[in-house]
Amino acid sequence: MSFFISDAYAQGGQAAGGGLEVLLFPILLIVIFYFLLIRPQAKRAKEHKKMVEALAKGDEIVTNGGLLGRVLDVGETFATVEIADGIEVQLQKMRSPP
């Protein structure tokens, strides 16, 4: 039967690597994820929050849904936006991007 399946032999050699070498790869992966994913996203969220808090009457905005309009009134959690002549909508201010 060994004609179709080759025999497996154990190789003699070195023992397993040390603890530091084993932990190096996961630590490196966490550092890469932090600088490429987590840090830029946190920075964008901070800028968005700052922009929403600075919203004032007369500003022109574009919502995530695609509505374009001018801010008429700004409350604590809502903003009234005029999207056309005589058409006003009330939008909820979001503190962080979705």
Secondary structure, DSSP 8 states (H G I E B T S, - for coil): -TTTS-------------HHHHHHHHHHHHHHHIIIIIHHHHHHHHHHHHHHHT--TT-EEE-TT--EEEEEEE-SSEEEEEEETTEEEEEE--SS--
